[in-house]
């Protein structure tokens, strides 16, 4: 079987940001696109450095060196060409919100916040109606805030003093609102906020008991989520309105269920080895296909999925009696049995970490493949067939935790990622969003 392999130079190191002598565990964090400019942070000298990059060596520069004891405290977010960065100041014990226009003089402190009980204090930052909207987990509960990037323009929108440790991993944006789930030990409700007091309210009652939201997904103009109600797994859709928030189907018997995404008028889910389509207009489920296994005791579990063109790419962990996967495989489907095929095996994966699956937006999907010789992970690409799947670069890209963000970020016409290369340290690498590589060596799937 023919595979592809990119020659050196297709993906390249943008700049050495960790000089010789840097601790080997020093990581590039918070890669964020702000209107085509990439921002990221790097620990330095007991503090943090904010960088920006336009994809060239000379255009990759330090923006701000924060004092010793100041560290990243959550994921940054962009509002136009302004970057918002949450930081924790160990010297004061406060979480800080900063804003930057990409210059040292334009990087300014916005506001202090008291940290909460559960780690990162500022979460789920998003751009809504020309403002930054985010959640603050305070000691007294959860708060919704809105900011225009100034201290006086950073205001409290709503407070939930009875809610601690909200389902932060289940907050998602549909249209011009953030949707989130609230449970007070009793009923579970879906809420929305557009960053204003009037626009923050309970949208729909979902269940009379406290239930767990196991997954959310954005499918174009529709949000999808899975509600775990005892032995049942319920698939819901929402357009951000009460009338448009509806249950699509229920899977019983404590089954494992994962959202894959949406193609056309259908949503796709996986229950172990079974792939189903669900009509977004109602009408129940249809079995698309059953993923094959090599042995009867193997159990497939979908990990991550992304949409590229008219296809869904997804990684599948193969487990037996142990939670540690014996293999992780990359699949693609166009929503039909004939169009569902395995692309690659030996993706990296543990019971806590896994390979990313990232759509570049130009037809290629990036993922990681294990390098069996030294237990590292190489960046690979695929364009939907085994013959158009190959290694992107001979560098090590670390896996991500099960709920962590992708290491790949597109900014402008390039895709950036942190990689450990011949320097022995993690550096900034990138590849054009559109690239081609010649056929490589013949090798097994």
C-alpha positions as CSV (number, residue, x, y, z in Angstrom):
1,X,0.0,0.0,0.0
2,X,1.4,3.4,-1.0
3,X,1.7,6.1,1.7
4,X,2.9,9.6,1.4
5,X,5.8,11.3,3.2
6,X,6.5,15.0,3.2
7,X,10.1,15.9,2.4
8,X,11.9,18.2,4.9
9,X,10.9,21.8,4.7
10,X,7.1,21.4,4.0
11,X,6.6,21.7,7.8
12,X,9.4,23.8,9.4
13,X,10.5,25.3,12.6
14,X,9.3,28.9,12.8
15,X,11.7,30.0,15.5
16,X,13.7,28.7,18.4
17,X,11.7,30.1,21.4
18,X,13.3,27.8,24.0
19,X,17.0,28.5,23.9
20,X,19.7,26.0,24.9
21,X,19.8,25.4,28.6
22,X,16.0,25.7,29.0
23,X,14.4,23.0,31.2
24,X,13.3,20.1,28.9
25,X,9.7,20.2,30.3
26,X,9.2,23.8,29.3
27,X,6.0,24.0,27.0
28,X,4.5,26.3,24.6
29,X,0.9,27.0,25.9
30,X,-2.2,28.8,24.9
31,X,-1.8,28.9,21.1
32,X,-4.5,31.3,19.9
33,X,-5.3,32.9,16.6
34,X,-6.2,36.7,16.6
35,X,-7.1,37.7,13.1
36,X,-4.3,35.8,11.5
37,X,-1.6,36.4,14.1
38,X,-0.7,33.6,16.4
39,X,-0.1,34.2,20.1
40,X,1.3,31.8,22.7
41,X,3.0,31.9,26.1
42,X,6.2,30.2,27.3
43,X,7.4,29.9,31.0
44,X,10.6,31.8,31.6
45,X,12.7,32.6,34.6
46,X,10.0,31.8,37.1
47,X,7.4,33.8,35.1
48,X,5.8,33.9,31.7
49,X,6.6,35.4,28.3
50,X,3.8,36.3,25.8
51,X,4.9,35.8,22.1
52,X,3.3,36.6,18.7
53,X,4.1,35.1,15.3
54,X,3.1,35.8,11.7
55,X,4.7,32.5,10.6
56,X,8.2,33.9,9.8
57,X,11.3,33.7,12.0
58,X,11.7,37.5,12.1
59,X,8.0,38.0,12.7
60,X,8.0,35.7,15.8
61,X,8.8,38.0,18.6
62,X,8.3,38.5,22.4
63,X,5.4,40.8,23.2
64,X,5.6,41.0,27.0
65,X,7.7,39.5,29.8
66,X,5.6,39.2,32.9
67,X,7.1,39.3,36.4
68,X,8.4,36.3,38.2
69,X,5.5,34.3,39.8
70,X,3.0,35.1,37.1
71,X,1.7,32.1,35.2
72,X,-1.0,31.3,32.6
73,X,-4.3,30.5,34.3
74,X,-6.6,29.2,31.5
75,X,-7.0,29.4,27.8
76,X,-6.6,32.9,26.1
77,X,-9.3,34.2,23.7
78,X,-9.3,36.8,20.9
79,X,-11.7,39.7,20.4
80,X,-10.9,41.0,16.9
81,X,-7.1,41.7,17.0
82,X,-7.1,41.9,20.8
83,X,-5.8,39.0,22.8
84,X,-7.2,38.4,26.3
85,X,-4.9,36.4,28.6
86,X,-5.9,35.0,32.1
87,X,-2.9,34.9,34.4
88,X,-2.3,33.8,38.0
89,X,-0.1,36.1,40.2
90,X,1.5,33.9,42.9
91,X,2.7,37.1,44.6
92,X,-0.8,38.4,45.2
93,X,-2.8,35.2,45.0
94,X,-5.1,36.8,42.4
95,X,-6.2,35.8,38.9
96,X,-5.6,38.6,36.5
97,X,-7.2,39.4,33.1
98,X,-4.8,41.1,30.6
99,X,-5.4,42.4,27.1
100,X,-2.8,42.8,24.3
101,X,-2.7,44.3,20.9
102,X,0.5,42.6,20.1
103,X,2.8,45.3,21.4
104,X,4.6,45.7,24.8
105,X,3.0,49.2,25.3
106,X,-0.4,47.9,24.3
107,X,-0.3,44.9,26.7
108,X,-2.3,46.1,29.7
109,X,-3.7,44.8,32.9
110,X,-7.6,44.8,32.9
111,X,-8.8,43.4,36.3
112,X,-8.1,41.2,39.3
113,X,-10.3,38.2,40.3
114,X,-10.3,36.0,43.4
115,X,-9.4,32.4,42.5
116,X,-12.0,29.7,43.1
117,X,-11.7,26.2,44.6
118,X,-11.1,24.2,41.4
119,X,-8.1,25.5,39.6
120,X,-8.4,27.9,36.6
121,X,-10.6,30.8,37.7
122,X,-11.5,32.4,34.3
123,X,-13.1,29.9,32.0
124,X,-14.9,29.5,28.6
125,X,-13.9,32.9,27.3
126,X,-15.8,33.7,24.0
127,X,-16.6,36.7,21.8
128,X,-20.2,37.7,21.8
129,X,-21.7,40.8,20.2
130,X,-18.4,42.6,20.1
131,X,-17.4,41.9,23.8
132,X,-15.5,39.2,25.7
133,X,-17.8,37.0,27.8
134,X,-16.4,34.6,30.3
135,X,-17.2,32.6,33.5
136,X,-15.5,33.3,36.8
137,X,-15.5,30.6,39.4
138,X,-15.4,32.6,42.6
139,X,-15.3,31.4,46.2
140,X,-19.0,32.2,46.6
141,X,-20.1,30.5,43.3
142,X,-20.1,31.1,39.6
143,X,-20.3,34.5,37.9
144,X,-20.7,35.6,34.3
145,X,-18.7,38.6,33.2
146,X,-18.4,40.8,30.1
147,X,-15.5,43.0,29.0
148,X,-14.6,45.5,26.3
149,X,-10.9,45.3,27.3
150,X,-10.9,48.1,29.8
151,X,-11.1,48.0,33.6
152,X,-14.3,50.1,33.8
153,X,-15.8,48.2,30.9
154,X,-15.3,44.8,32.6
155,X,-18.6,44.2,34.4
156,X,-20.5,41.5,36.3
157,X,-23.4,40.2,34.3
158,X,-24.9,37.5,36.5
159,X,-24.1,35.6,39.7
160,X,-25.0,32.1,40.7
161,X,-24.0,31.9,44.4
162,X,-25.4,28.3,44.8
163,X,-23.4,26.9,41.9
164,X,-19.8,25.7,42.3
165,X,-17.8,23.9,39.7
166,X,-20.3,24.4,36.8
167,X,-20.0,22.0,33.9
168,X,-17.3,24.1,32.3
169,X,-16.4,21.5,29.8
170,X,-20.0,21.6,28.6
171,X,-20.2,25.3,27.8
172,X,-20.5,26.0,24.1
173,X,-21.5,28.8,21.7
174,X,-24.5,28.7,19.4
175,X,-25.1,31.8,17.4
176,X,-24.6,34.9,19.5
177,X,-25.0,33.2,22.9
178,X,-23.1,30.9,25.2
179,X,-25.1,27.9,26.4
180,X,-24.4,26.2,29.8
181,X,-26.0,23.7,32.1
182,X,-27.0,24.4,35.7
183,X,-28.0,21.9,38.4
184,X,-28.7,22.9,42.0
185,X,-28.9,19.4,43.4
186,X,-32.3,19.1,41.9
187,X,-33.5,19.9,38.3
188,X,-31.0,20.3,35.5
189,X,-31.6,23.2,33.2
190,X,-30.1,24.7,30.0
191,X,-29.2,28.3,30.3
192,X,-28.0,31.0,27.8
193,X,-26.1,34.3,28.0
194,X,-25.3,36.9,25.4
195,X,-23.2,38.9,27.8
196,X,-26.0,41.1,29.1
197,X,-28.2,40.8,32.2
198,X,-31.4,40.7,30.1
199,X,-29.9,38.1,27.8
200,X,-28.9,35.7,30.7
201,X,-31.8,33.3,31.6
202,X,-32.9,29.7,31.9
203,X,-33.7,28.4,28.5
204,X,-35.2,25.0,29.1
205,X,-35.8,22.4,31.9
206,X,-34.0,19.2,30.9
207,X,-34.5,16.8,33.7
208,X,-36.1,16.7,37.2
209,X,-32.9,15.3,38.7
210,X,-29.2,16.3,38.6
211,X,-27.8,14.6,35.5
212,X,-24.4,14.6,33.9
213,X,-23.7,16.2,30.5
214,X,-21.1,13.8,29.0
215,X,-20.4,15.7,25.7
216,X,-21.3,18.8,23.7
217,X,-20.6,19.5,20.1
218,X,-21.2,22.4,17.7
219,X,-22.6,21.3,14.3
220,X,-22.9,24.4,12.1
221,X,-25.9,26.3,13.4
222,X,-26.9,23.5,15.8
223,X,-25.6,22.5,19.1
224,X,-25.6,18.9,20.1
225,X,-25.2,17.4,23.6
226,X,-25.5,14.0,25.4
227,X,-27.4,13.9,28.6
228,X,-26.7,10.9,30.9
229,X,-30.0,10.0,32.7
230,X,-29.3,6.9,34.8
231,X,-29.0,4.0,32.3
232,X,-30.0,6.1,29.4
233,X,-28.0,8.3,27.1
234,X,-30.1,11.1,25.5
235,X,-29.0,13.0,22.3
236,X,-30.3,16.5,22.2
237,X,-30.1,19.3,19.7
238,X,-30.4,23.1,20.3
239,X,-30.4,26.2,18.2
240,X,-30.2,28.4,21.3
241,X,-34.0,28.8,21.7
242,X,-36.4,26.9,24.0
243,X,-38.5,25.7,21.1
244,X,-35.4,24.6,19.2
245,X,-34.0,22.5,22.1
246,X,-35.3,19.0,21.5
247,X,-34.3,15.4,22.3
248,X,-33.5,13.5,19.2
249,X,-33.1,9.9,20.5
250,X,-32.5,7.8,23.6
251,X,-30.0,5.0,23.9
252,X,-30.6,2.7,26.9
253,X,-28.6,0.1,28.8
254,X,-25.7,2.1,30.1
255,X,-24.2,2.2,26.6
256,X,-21.2,4.3,25.7
257,X,-22.1,7.1,23.3
258,X,-20.0,9.7,21.5
259,X,-21.0,12.5,19.2
260,X,-19.2,12.5,15.8
261,X,-20.7,15.6,14.2
262,X,-23.1,16.7,11.5
263,X,-23.2,16.1,7.8
264,X,-26.1,17.7,6.0
265,X,-29.4,17.1,7.8
266,X,-28.1,14.3,10.0
267,X,-26.1,14.0,13.2
268,X,-23.8,11.0,13.7
269,X,-23.0,9.2,16.9
270,X,-21.0,6.1,17.9
271,X,-22.0,3.5,20.4
272,X,-19.0,1.2,20.8
273,X,-18.6,-0.3,17.3
274,X,-21.9,0.9,15.9
275,X,-22.2,4.1,13.9
276,X,-25.7,5.7,13.7
277,X,-27.2,8.7,11.9
278,X,-29.9,10.7,13.6
279,X,-32.2,12.9,11.5
280,X,-32.1,16.5,12.9
281,X,-35.8,16.9,12.0
282,X,-36.7,13.8,14.0
283,X,-37.6,10.3,12.9
284,X,-35.2,8.2,15.0
285,X,-31.8,6.5,14.3
286,X,-30.4,4.5,11.4
287,X,-27.5,2.1,11.7
288,X,-24.8,3.3,9.2
289,X,-22.2,0.5,9.8
290,X,-20.5,-1.6,12.4
291,X,-16.7,-1.1,12.8
292,X,-14.9,-4.4,12.5
293,X,-12.6,-5.7,15.3
294,X,-9.7,-8.2,15.1
295,X,-10.8,-10.2,18.1
296,X,-14.2,-10.8,19.9
297,X,-12.9,-9.4,23.2
298,X,-12.0,-6.0,21.6
299,X,-14.2,-3.0,22.3
300,X,-13.9,0.1,20.1
301,X,-14.4,3.5,21.8
302,X,-14.5,6.8,19.7
303,X,-12.2,9.4,21.2
304,X,-12.1,12.5,19.0
305,X,-13.7,13.6,15.8
306,X,-13.5,16.5,13.3
307,X,-15.3,17.5,10.1
308,X,-13.4,18.2,6.9
309,X,-15.3,18.8,3.7
310,X,-18.2,16.3,3.6
311,X,-16.5,13.7,5.8
312,X,-16.1,13.0,9.5
313,X,-12.6,11.9,10.7
314,X,-12.5,10.2,14.1
315,X,-10.0,8.2,16.3
316,X,-11.0,4.9,17.8
317,X,-9.4,3.3,20.8
318,X,-9.3,-0.5,20.9
319,X,-9.6,-1.8,24.4
320,X,-10.1,-5.2,26.0
321,X,-10.2,-5.8,29.8
322,X,-7.9,-2.9,30.5
323,X,-8.8,0.8,30.1
324,X,-5.4,1.2,28.4
325,X,-6.0,0.9,24.6
326,X,-4.1,-1.8,22.8
327,X,-4.3,0.4,19.7
328,X,-5.8,3.7,18.4
329,X,-7.0,3.9,14.8
330,X,-8.0,6.7,12.5
331,X,-11.3,6.3,10.5
332,X,-13.2,8.4,8.1
333,X,-16.9,8.3,7.1
334,X,-19.1,10.2,4.6
335,X,-22.2,8.9,6.4
336,X,-22.5,5.6,4.4
337,X,-21.3,2.1,5.1
338,X,-19.3,2.1,1.8
339,X,-17.7,5.4,2.6
340,X,-16.6,4.4,6.1
341,X,-13.0,3.1,6.1
342,X,-9.9,2.8,8.3
343,X,-7.0,5.0,7.4
344,X,-4.3,4.3,9.9
345,X,-3.3,2.4,13.0
346,X,-0.9,3.0,15.8
347,X,-2.1,6.4,16.8
348,X,-0.8,7.2,20.3
349,X,-3.1,6.8,23.2
350,X,-3.4,6.0,26.9
351,X,-6.3,5.9,29.3
352,X,-5.8,9.7,29.8
353,X,-4.1,11.0,26.7
354,X,-4.8,10.7,23.0
355,X,-4.0,11.9,19.5
356,X,-5.6,15.1,18.3
357,X,-7.6,15.1,15.1
358,X,-7.5,18.5,13.4
359,X,-9.0,19.8,10.2
360,X,-6.8,22.4,8.5
361,X,-9.8,23.8,6.6
362,X,-8.2,23.1,3.2
363,X,-8.9,19.3,2.9
364,X,-6.1,17.9,5.0
365,X,-6.6,16.5,8.5
366,X,-3.7,16.4,11.0
367,X,-3.2,13.7,13.6
368,X,-0.4,11.9,15.5
369,X,1.1,8.5,14.9
370,X,3.3,6.6,17.4
371,X,7.0,6.2,16.6
372,X,7.6,2.7,17.8
373,X,11.4,3.2,18.2
374,X,11.4,5.8,20.9
375,X,7.8,6.1,22.2
376,X,7.3,9.5,20.7
377,X,4.5,10.9,18.4
378,X,5.0,12.2,14.9
379,X,2.6,14.6,13.2
380,X,0.9,12.9,10.2
381,X,-1.7,14.1,7.7
382,X,-4.5,12.5,5.7
383,X,-6.7,13.6,2.8
384,X,-9.1,10.8,3.2
385,X,-7.5,7.7,1.7
386,X,-4.7,5.4,2.8
387,X,-2.7,6.5,-0.2
388,X,-2.9,10.2,0.8
389,X,-1.9,9.6,4.4
390,X,1.7,10.1,5.6
391,X,4.1,11.7,7.9
392,X,4.3,15.5,8.0
393,X,7.6,16.0,9.8
394,X,10.2,14.0,11.9
395,X,9.5,15.8,15.2
396,X,7.7,14.9,18.4
397,X,4.3,16.4,19.1
398,X,2.9,15.6,22.5
399,X,-0.5,14.0,23.0
400,X,-3.3,15.9,24.7
401,X,-5.5,14.9,27.6
402,X,-9.0,13.7,26.9
403,X,-10.6,17.1,27.3
404,X,-7.7,19.2,26.3
405,X,-7.5,21.5,23.3
406,X,-5.8,20.6,20.0
407,X,-2.1,21.4,19.8
408,X,-2.7,22.5,16.2
409,X,-4.0,26.0,15.6
410,X,-4.6,27.7,12.3
411,X,-3.7,31.4,12.1
412,X,-3.8,33.0,8.7
413,X,-2.6,30.7,6.0
414,X,-0.5,28.5,8.3
415,X,-1.1,25.8,10.9
416,X,1.1,26.1,14.0
417,X,2.0,23.5,16.5
418,X,4.6,23.0,19.3
419,X,7.1,20.2,18.6
420,X,10.3,18.9,20.1
421,X,12.9,18.8,17.4
422,X,16.7,18.4,17.0
423,X,17.2,21.1,19.7
424,X,15.9,18.6,22.2
425,X,13.4,21.3,23.3
426,X,9.8,22.2,22.4
427,X,9.8,24.9,19.7
428,X,7.2,26.6,17.4
429,X,6.6,24.8,14.2
430,X,4.2,25.4,11.3
431,X,3.0,24.2,7.9
432,X,1.1,25.9,5.2
433,X,-2.6,25.3,5.5
434,X,-2.5,24.1,1.9
435,X,0.4,21.7,1.1
436,X,1.1,18.7,-1.1
437,X,3.6,15.9,-0.6
438,X,4.8,13.3,-3.1
439,X,4.2,9.5,-2.8
440,X,6.5,7.9,-0.3
441,X,7.5,4.4,0.6
442,X,5.3,1.4,0.4
443,X,4.4,0.3,3.9
444,X,1.7,-1.6,5.7
445,X,-1.5,0.1,7.0
